[in-house]
Amino acid sequence: MTAVESSKAAATNRRPQIWPLSLKAYHALGEMGLIPENTELLYGQVFQKMSKSPRHCVLFMRLLELLQRAVPPGLHVRPEQPIICGDSEPEPDLSVIHGSINDYRREHPSTAELVVETCLSSHDYDRSKLRAYAISGVKEVWLVLEPERQIEVHRQPAGQQFAQRTIHGPGGQLTSGVLPQLVLDLDALFAD
C-alpha cells in the first residue's frame, strides 16, 4: 500500500471526535444558557433526560413518600437532584444522602446511601449510570423496572461496578440493605 492509499484508507475510516466536558465546563456552559434544561452529564457527555409519563410520576411519588417516612435523622431524601460521580453528574429520581439539606449549599453530594431510578422505557440508559454510581461509592441502587414489576438491586460498590445484583418481584417485599427500616411491598408499589 502506498502512502497515498494509506492516507485515503485512514480518511475513510475516521470517526468524529468526541470532546468530553468536565464538570466545571458543564456548569459554566449551563450558567451561560448554552446547555438545555433537563440534561445530565454522564462520562463527560451531555444527555437529554427523558420526559416523564403519568405512570413514572405515580411510581416516583409513591417511592418519595415511602422514603421520606423511612429515612432517619442525619439523612435526607433528594428528589431529582445531582450527585457528583467523578466525570459525571447524574440526577437520579431519588437519592438518600448523609447530612442536612444545608450541607450542600456550595457543592452537590459526591455519594449516596441509596439511589433510586424509575425505569419504564429507559432500562439501558439507567443501567449505564451504574458505573458512575459505583465509582462514587453509592452503597445501594434500585432500578425500578415498571414493565416487569420488579426492582433490580445493586449493592457493594467495587471499583467501577457493583459486586452484588439481585432481582426482586414480581410480588413480595424488598428490604433495603442500607436502610433496614425501609421495607417495600412490591404489589402495593406497582398497583394500578
Residue pairs with C-beta under 8 A, 6 or more apart in sequence:
1 9
18 44
18 45
20 43
20 44
20 45
20 87
21 29
21 41
21 44
21 45
21 46
22 44
22 87
23 41
23 84
23 87
23 89
26 35
26 41
26 46
26 89
29 35
35 46
36 48
38 48
38 49
39 46
39 47
39 48
39 49
40 46
40 47
40 49
40 82
40 88
40 89
40 90
40 91
41 47
41 87
41 88
41 89
41 90
42 88
42 90
42 128
42 129
42 132
43 87
43 88
43 131
43 132
44 87
44 88
47 125
49 91
50 121
50 122
50 125
52 60
53 120
55 120
55 146
56 118
56 120
56 146
59 118
59 144
59 146
59 189
59 190
60 79
60 93
60 94
60 118
62 188
62 189
63 93
63 94
63 116
63 118
63 144
63 189
64 77
64 79
64 94
66 182
66 184
67 77
67 94
67 96
67 114
67 116
67 182
68 77
70 179
70 181
70 182
71 77
71 96
71 179
71 182
72 179
72 181
74 98
74 99
75 96
75 97
75 98
75 99
75 113
75 179
76 96
76 97
76 99
76 100
76 101
77 94
77 95
77 96
77 97
78 94
78 95
78 96
78 97
78 109
78 112
79 93
79 94
80 91
80 92
80 93
80 94
81 91
81 95
81 108
82 89
82 90
82 91
82 108
83 89
83 90
83 91
83 92
83 95
83 97
83 108
83 109
83 110
83 111
83 112
83 115
83 133
83 136
83 138
84 107
84 108
84 109
84 110
84 136
85 110
85 132
85 133
85 135
85 136
85 138
86 132
86 135
86 136
88 129
88 132
89 108
90 129
90 132
90 133
92 112
92 115
92 116
92 117
92 129
93 116
93 117
93 118
94 114
94 115
94 116
95 109
95 112
95 114
95 115
95 116
96 112
96 113
96 114
96 115
96 178
96 179
97 104
97 109
97 112
97 113
98 109
98 113
99 109
110 136
111 136
111 137
111 138
111 139
112 133
112 136
112 138
112 139
113 138
113 139
113 140
113 178
113 179
114 138
114 139
114 140
114 141
114 142
114 176
114 178
114 179
114 182
115 133
115 138
115 140
115 141
115 142
116 141
116 142
116 144
117 126
117 129
117 141
117 142
117 143
117 144
118 144
118 146
119 126
119 143
119 144
119 145
119 146
120 146
120 147
121 147
123 143
123 145
126 143
127 143
130 141
130 154
130 161
130 162
131 160
131 161
133 141
133 154
133 157
133 162
134 154
134 157
134 158
134 159
134 160
134 161
134 162
135 157
135 159
135 160
136 157
137 157
138 157
139 155
139 156
139 157
139 177
139 178
140 153
140 154
140 155
140 176
140 177
140 178
141 153
141 154
141 155
141 162
142 151
142 152
142 153
142 174
143 151
143 152
143 153
143 154
144 151
144 189
145 151
145 152
146 190
148 169
148 170
149 169
149 170
149 171
149 186
149 190
150 167
150 168
150 169
150 170
150 186
151 167
151 168
151 169
151 174
151 184
151 186
152 165
152 166
152 167
152 168
153 164
153 165
153 166
153 167
153 168
153 174
153 177
154 162
154 164
154 165
155 162
155 163
155 164
155 165
155 166
155 177
156 162
156 163
156 164
157 163
168 174
168 186
169 186
169 190
170 186
170 187
170 190
171 186
171 187
172 186
173 183
173 184
173 185
173 186
174 183
174 184
174 186
175 182
175 183
175 184
176 182
176 183
176 184
